[in-house]
Amino acid sequence: MKDTRKRTLIKSLIYRCWVILATYTMLLITGQTLTQAVMPAIVINIVWTCSYYIYDRIWTNIAWGKE
């Protein structure tokens, strides 16, 4: 059974929304102001969302461990 590209994309986006909030919170905790924390949180997570999508698509095509 394979995941569709749409499923992978939705999983990626939902996960990254959660991580954007975590990154933003972490930047606030480390002393960034509200406005200083927004842009790095967004840019970092756009890059990692694309990376995760590609990574997950690669694993979708690997048969190892599937039953």
VENZI-V827646 format. One record per residue. N is the residue number from 1. RES is the residue in one letter. SS is DSSP state (H for helix, E for strand, L for the rest). PSI is psi as a letter, one per 20 degrees, with the letter a starting at -180 (NA if undefined). BURIAL is + if it has 9 or more other C-alpha atoms within 8 Angstrom, else -. Layout:
n->{N	N}
res->{RES	RES}
ss->{SS	SS}
psi->{PSI	PSI}
burial->{BURIAL	BURIAL}
This chain:
n->{1	2	3	4	5	6	7	8	9	10	11	12	13	14	15	16	17	18	19	20	21	22	23	24	25	26	27	28	29	30	31	32	33	34	35	36	37	38	39	40	41	42	43	44	45	46	47	48	49	50	51	52	53	54	55	56	57	58	59	60	61	62	63	64	65	66	67}
res->{M	K	D	T	R	K	R	T	L	I	K	S	L	I	Y	R	C	W	V	I	L	A	T	Y	T	M	L	L	I	T	G	Q	T	L	T	Q	A	V	M	P	A	I	V	I	N	I	V	W	T	C	S	Y	Y	I	Y	D	R	I	W	T	N	I	A	W	G	K	E}
ss->{L	L	L	L	H	H	H	H	H	H	H	H	H	H	H	H	H	H	H	H	H	H	H	H	H	H	H	H	H	L	L	L	L	H	H	H	H	H	H	H	H	H	H	H	H	H	H	H	H	H	H	H	H	H	H	H	H	H	H	H	L	L	L	L	L	L	L}
psi->{p	q	q	r	h	g	g	g	g	g	g	g	g	g	g	h	g	g	h	g	g	g	g	g	g	g	h	g	h	j	j	q	r	g	h	h	h	g	g	h	g	g	g	g	h	g	g	h	g	g	g	g	g	g	g	h	h	g	h	h	j	p	i	p	i	q	NA}
burial->{-	-	-	-	-	-	-	+	+	-	-	+	+	-	-	+	-	-	+	+	+	-	+	+	-	-	+	+	-	-	-	+	-	-	-	-	+	+	-	-	+	+	-	-	+	-	-	+	+	-	-	+	+	-	-	+	+	-	-	+	-	-	-	-	-	-	-}
